[in-house]
Amino acid sequence: MKFATKAIHAGQHADPTTGAVMTPIYQTSTYRQSSPGEHKGYEYSRGTNPTRKALEDCLAALENGKFGLAFSSGMAATDTVLRLLQPGDEVITGDDLYGGSYRIFTKVYEQYGIKFVFIDTSDLKALEDAVTDKTKLIWVETPTNPTLKLADIEAIGKIAKKYDILYVVDNTFASPYLQNPLDLGADIVMHSATKYLNGHSDVVMGALVLNDEALYKQLWFFYNAVGGTPGPQDAFLALRGLKTLHVRMKAHCENAARIAEFLKTHPKIEKIYWPGFTDHPGHDVAEKQMRDFGGMISVVLSDADLQETFRIASRFKVFTLAESLGGVESLINHPATMTHGSIPKEARERVGVVDNLLRISVGIEDVDDLIADLKQVLGD
Ligand SMILES: *Cc1c(COP(=O)(O)O)cnc(C)c1O
């Protein structure tokens, strides 16, 4: 089946008792057993719930994977992967990660004796040089947040295989519509389903998708033992969101391309990050592994200190100043104080998260209105 058909149908069947076409919200914590241990595959909703199962199967299909796991947040999904590690293990990861990933790595897992090595994942040599006999996990985000650096998923997969290291790709920014890391050698795809997958900014949820059954069983153990699993109402909403993923992503990409072109030559813009530009350092990798360039753009404002940046960020009428991304509505974010506030100033400035950087999540409103709003704030 092709992507659009899977987005609408995968994992879903008309309800056997009523014929309901939409997967019901199975708002139940427990399931009747006809005698002890005899049940229909569902015992207790921390571990299994039919609405969540439909979502997990749909997510797995969209990422070309065999197994899906849904979590109550992207961070809960990340936490579940990190539980596979032991004290003394090392993790190689990117130097401009999502702030919450940086925080769980350094503030939660370092205290249990796990070491995180931060490198530029667009630099394959730096990555291979960082491998030691203790390296157990490579964690890659691509495109990165917020400077949209590209990591070559397939090339990193070869390094991971060579040294027998578990390889995870955070695919939140691209979504499965634009790239499928499992096809390129990743062992696990991680998502903040809060973003493009759900797409309507009304649910916080995470996901993992993978092919290996033994690894799935290990992850399922922590998923159930720790319990960061979402309720059926949120699973229903995310499942509904997925039905339009392909339509939304196409519109996000088209609008972002128009806006990137508008901003590129604008006098108030000192620098723009968007992988669709041929002079973007990761453009060739993006062309190779992505089907389009996504809905995220970051800009550095010219001659703007923190105060001026705040003033500009607060004046939009159609764009909303808010954290998060990937919803139908356009958002502006100030990474240095919002999404990346938990990263020390020196560490974030080293990777370009300066005080006058703004990140734009381009929504699917009429692009003329979005450009008019940018003009209203920045001038023509
Ligand atoms: C938002 C985000 C996360 C964390 O997900 P939550 O759903 O907010 O817990 C992880 N990675 C990336 C790239 C994100 O944008």
The ligand as a Tripos MOL2 file, in Angstrom:
@<TRIPOS>MOLECULE
LIG
   15    15     1     0     0
SMALL
NO_CHARGES

@<TRIPOS>ATOM
      1 C1          9.3100   18.0140   20.7880 C.3       1 LIG1
      2 C2         10.4680   17.1640   20.4600 C.ar      1 LIG1
      3 C3         10.8520   16.1060   21.2910 C.ar      1 LIG1
      4 C4         10.1550   15.8110   22.6060 C.3       1 LIG1
      5 O1          8.8460   15.3900   22.4350 O.3       1 LIG1
      6 P1          7.6270   15.7110   23.4500 P.3       1 LIG1
      7 O2          6.4620   15.1350   22.7500 O.co2     1 LIG1
      8 O3          7.5760   17.1910   23.6210 O.co2     1 LIG1
      9 O4          7.9620   15.0270   24.7290 O.co2     1 LIG1
     10 C5         11.9270   15.3170   20.8910 C.ar      1 LIG1
     11 N1         12.5970   15.5740   19.7460 N.ar      1 LIG1
     12 C6         12.2610   16.5840   18.9310 C.ar      1 LIG1
     13 C7         13.0440   16.8150   17.6900 C.3       1 LIG1
     14 C8         11.1950   17.4280   19.2560 C.ar      1 LIG1
     15 O5         10.8740   18.4420   18.4570 O.3       1 LIG1
@<TRIPOS>BOND
     1     1     2 1
     2     2     3 ar
     3     2    14 ar
     4     3     4 1
     5     3    10 ar
     6     4     5 1
     7     5     6 1
     8     6     7 2
     9     6     8 1
    10     6     9 1
    11    10    11 ar
    12    11    12 ar
    13    12    13 1
    14    12    14 ar
    15    14    15 1
@<TRIPOS>SUBSTRUCTURE
     1 LIG1         1 GROUP 0 **** ****
